[in-house]
Amino acid sequence: MNKKLILAILLLGCMENCIAQTNINDTGKTFEHNISVQMNELIRQVFNFNNSATTSTANPYLVTYNINLKKTGWGLRVGVGYNYTSGTTDDGITKTTSNLNDLNFRFGIEKRFILSDKWSAGAGIDGVVQLNDDKTVAFVRQFDTTTTTTKSNITTTGAGPMAWLRYHVTKNIVIGTEASFYYTSGKQKNSTDISTVNPNTFPPVQTSSTSSNPTVTNGSFSLPVVFYLGVRF
């Protein structure tokens, strides 16, 4: 209740300066906060008239949060994205179940620049962490029964520069896009376990396992094709 009262007083005090246009460099606050959600999927649903499949964007961060000092523009940014996919197919002979878990996280420092009453930009450096945990189980029914379990676990870390551009629709609503280049490196753990059950053999259950641990490196450049809808306060 007290926060609403204080906000109402601040809005009344600034009303005289906000009648004609939105001033994105208003005073009275030490920090500026911005929470944004990626809206590319919404745009596809609205404008994909031919219902054709579209490729996903290279930017995996669904939600971003920025906090900047009002005077200097220096601030911190956090981004997170999570994707979980589970599916099962069964043709009567082979039953396949897949579970895919992907988590992406970034944390960085940035500098914000006021370009005009409607436009702002920023640039900085991010540290990134990517976690991928995938598992597939294939169950084959024949004269013998074979179960193949495949697991892949990838953990990578890295860093790189980024830049963003925002248009202020109103004082509190912004639309923006960003570009980045992240170089990441890490380890991948792969394993395949095969179990075959055949009552006509001895032993009736035969198993085998293979594993590998390759090094994974990647340099990824994300073009400014991702759009964010944000709330500024």
C-alpha positions as CSV (number, residue, x, y, z in Angstrom):
1,M,0.0,0.0,0.0
2,N,2.8,2.4,0.9
3,K,4.6,1.6,-2.4
4,K,1.5,2.4,-4.4
5,L,1.0,5.7,-2.5
6,I,4.7,6.7,-3.2
7,L,4.4,5.7,-6.8
8,A,1.2,7.8,-7.2
9,I,2.9,10.8,-5.7
10,L,5.9,10.4,-8.1
11,L,3.6,10.1,-11.1
12,L,1.7,13.3,-10.1
13,G,4.9,15.2,-9.7
14,C,6.2,14.1,-13.1
15,M,2.8,14.5,-15.0
16,E,3.6,18.0,-16.1
17,N,6.8,16.8,-17.9
18,C,5.1,13.7,-19.4
19,I,2.0,15.2,-21.1
20,A,3.6,15.7,-24.6
21,Q,6.1,12.8,-24.7
22,T,7.6,10.0,-22.7
23,N,10.9,10.9,-21.0
24,I,13.0,7.7,-20.5
25,N,15.6,9.6,-18.5
26,D,13.2,10.6,-15.6
27,T,14.8,11.4,-12.3
28,G,13.9,10.5,-8.7
29,K,15.1,6.9,-8.8
30,T,18.6,5.5,-8.2
31,F,18.0,2.3,-10.3
32,E,16.2,1.4,-13.4
33,H,14.8,-2.2,-13.7
34,N,13.8,-4.0,-16.9
35,I,12.2,-7.4,-17.1
36,S,11.8,-8.8,-20.7
37,V,10.2,-11.9,-22.2
38,Q,11.1,-13.3,-25.6
39,M,8.1,-12.9,-27.9
40,N,9.2,-14.5,-31.2
41,E,6.9,-17.5,-30.7
42,L,3.9,-15.1,-30.3
43,I,4.9,-13.2,-33.5
44,R,5.1,-16.5,-35.4
45,Q,1.6,-17.5,-34.3
46,V,0.2,-14.2,-35.4
47,F,2.0,-13.8,-38.8
48,N,2.7,-17.4,-39.9
49,F,-0.3,-17.5,-42.2
50,N,0.8,-20.5,-44.2
51,N,1.1,-22.7,-41.1
52,S,4.5,-23.9,-42.3
53,A,7.2,-25.0,-39.8
54,T,9.7,-22.4,-38.8
55,T,13.2,-22.8,-37.4
56,S,13.9,-21.7,-33.8
57,T,16.1,-18.7,-33.1
58,A,19.6,-19.1,-31.9
59,N,19.0,-17.1,-28.7
60,P,17.9,-19.5,-25.9
61,Y,17.2,-17.0,-23.2
62,L,13.5,-16.7,-22.6
63,V,13.5,-14.2,-19.8
64,T,16.1,-11.4,-19.1
65,Y,16.4,-9.0,-16.2
66,N,18.5,-5.7,-16.2
67,I,19.2,-3.3,-13.4
68,N,21.0,-0.1,-14.2
69,L,22.1,3.0,-12.3
70,K,20.0,6.0,-13.6
71,K,22.9,8.5,-13.7
72,T,25.8,6.4,-15.1
73,G,23.9,3.7,-17.0
74,W,26.1,0.9,-15.6
75,G,24.3,-2.2,-14.5
76,L,23.9,-5.9,-14.4
77,R,22.0,-8.3,-16.5
78,V,20.7,-11.9,-16.1
79,G,19.2,-14.2,-18.6
80,V,17.7,-17.7,-18.3
81,G,16.1,-20.2,-20.6
82,Y,14.8,-23.8,-20.0
83,N,13.6,-26.3,-22.5
84,Y,12.1,-29.7,-21.7
85,T,10.9,-32.1,-24.4
86,S,9.5,-35.6,-23.7
87,G,8.1,-37.9,-26.3
88,T,7.2,-41.6,-26.9
89,T,6.7,-43.5,-30.2
90,D,5.6,-47.1,-30.5
91,D,5.0,-49.0,-33.8
92,G,4.3,-52.3,-32.1
93,I,7.9,-53.5,-32.5
94,T,10.0,-50.6,-31.3
95,K,9.1,-48.3,-28.5
96,T,11.3,-45.2,-28.1
97,T,11.1,-42.7,-25.2
98,S,13.1,-39.5,-25.2
99,N,13.6,-36.9,-22.5
100,L,15.6,-33.7,-23.4
101,N,16.5,-31.1,-20.8
102,D,18.3,-27.9,-21.8
103,L,19.2,-25.1,-19.4
104,N,20.9,-21.8,-20.4
105,F,22.0,-19.1,-18.0
106,R,24.0,-15.9,-18.4
107,F,25.2,-13.1,-16.1
108,G,27.0,-10.0,-17.2
109,I,27.8,-6.3,-16.8
110,E,26.6,-3.6,-19.2
111,K,26.5,0.1,-20.0
112,R,23.2,1.7,-21.0
113,F,23.1,4.7,-23.4
114,I,20.1,7.1,-23.8
115,L,19.8,7.8,-27.6
116,S,16.6,9.9,-27.5
117,D,13.3,10.1,-25.7
118,K,12.2,6.9,-27.4
119,W,15.4,4.9,-28.0
120,S,18.1,3.4,-25.7
121,A,21.0,1.1,-26.3
122,G,23.4,-0.9,-24.3
123,A,26.6,-3.0,-24.6
124,G,28.5,-5.3,-22.2
125,I,30.1,-8.7,-21.5
126,D,28.3,-11.9,-20.4
127,G,29.4,-15.1,-18.8
128,V,27.3,-18.1,-19.9
129,V,26.6,-21.6,-18.7
130,Q,24.9,-24.3,-20.8
131,L,23.6,-27.6,-19.4
132,N,22.2,-30.3,-21.7
133,D,20.9,-33.6,-20.3
134,D,19.4,-36.0,-22.9
135,K,18.2,-39.6,-22.5
136,T,16.7,-42.0,-25.0
137,V,15.5,-45.5,-24.4
138,A,14.7,-47.8,-27.3
139,F,12.8,-51.1,-26.5
140,V,12.7,-53.6,-29.4
141,R,10.3,-56.6,-29.3
142,Q,11.4,-59.5,-31.4
143,F,12.2,-63.2,-30.7
144,D,14.5,-61.6,-28.2
145,T,14.1,-58.3,-26.3
146,T,16.7,-55.6,-26.6
147,T,16.7,-52.4,-24.6
148,T,19.1,-49.6,-25.6
149,T,19.7,-46.7,-23.3
150,T,21.6,-43.7,-24.7
151,K,22.6,-40.8,-22.5
152,S,24.3,-37.5,-23.4
153,N,25.3,-34.9,-20.8
154,I,27.0,-31.6,-21.8
155,T,28.2,-28.9,-19.5
156,T,29.8,-25.8,-21.1
157,T,30.9,-22.4,-19.8
158,G,32.1,-19.3,-21.6
159,A,31.8,-15.6,-22.2
160,G,31.5,-12.9,-24.8
161,P,30.3,-9.4,-25.8
162,M,26.7,-8.4,-26.4
163,A,24.7,-5.3,-27.4
164,W,21.0,-4.4,-27.3
165,L,18.6,-1.8,-28.7
166,R,15.2,-0.8,-27.3
167,Y,12.3,1.3,-28.4
168,H,10.1,2.8,-25.6
169,V,6.5,2.4,-26.6
170,T,5.4,4.1,-23.3
171,K,7.2,5.0,-20.2
172,N,7.0,1.5,-18.8
173,I,6.7,-0.7,-21.9
174,V,9.6,-1.4,-24.2
175,I,10.4,-3.6,-27.2
176,G,14.0,-4.6,-27.9
177,T,16.4,-6.8,-29.7
178,E,20.0,-7.9,-29.1
179,A,23.1,-9.4,-30.6
180,S,25.9,-11.4,-29.0
181,F,28.9,-13.6,-29.6
182,Y,29.6,-16.3,-27.0
183,Y,32.6,-18.6,-27.0
184,T,32.0,-21.7,-24.9
185,S,34.0,-24.8,-24.0
186,G,33.2,-27.9,-21.9
187,K,33.0,-31.7,-21.6
188,Q,30.5,-34.1,-23.1
189,K,29.7,-37.4,-21.5
190,N,28.1,-40.0,-23.8
191,S,27.1,-43.6,-22.8
192,T,25.2,-46.4,-24.4
193,D,23.9,-49.4,-22.5
194,I,22.5,-52.4,-24.4
195,S,20.6,-55.2,-22.6
196,T,19.3,-58.3,-24.6
197,V,17.0,-60.9,-23.0
198,N,16.8,-64.2,-24.8
199,P,15.7,-67.4,-22.9
200,N,17.5,-69.6,-25.5
201,T,20.9,-68.3,-24.6
202,F,23.1,-68.6,-21.5
203,P,23.1,-66.4,-19.7
204,P,19.6,-65.3,-20.8
205,V,20.5,-61.6,-20.2
206,Q,23.5,-60.1,-22.0
207,T,24.6,-56.6,-21.5
208,S,27.2,-54.3,-23.1
209,S,28.2,-50.7,-22.5
210,T,30.2,-48.0,-24.3
211,S,31.1,-44.5,-23.2
212,S,33.1,-41.4,-24.5
213,N,34.0,-38.0,-23.1
214,P,34.8,-35.6,-25.9
215,T,35.7,-31.9,-25.5
216,V,33.1,-29.5,-26.9
217,T,33.9,-26.0,-28.1
218,N,31.6,-23.6,-29.8
219,G,31.6,-20.0,-31.0
220,S,28.1,-18.8,-31.5
221,F,27.0,-15.4,-33.0
222,S,23.4,-14.5,-32.3
223,L,22.0,-12.0,-34.8
224,P,19.5,-9.4,-33.6
225,V,16.5,-11.4,-34.8
226,V,15.0,-12.1,-31.3
227,F,12.5,-9.6,-30.0
228,Y,11.8,-8.9,-26.3
229,L,8.7,-7.3,-24.7
230,G,9.8,-5.6,-21.5
231,V,8.4,-3.8,-18.5
232,R,10.5,-0.9,-17.2
233,F,10.1,0.4,-13.7
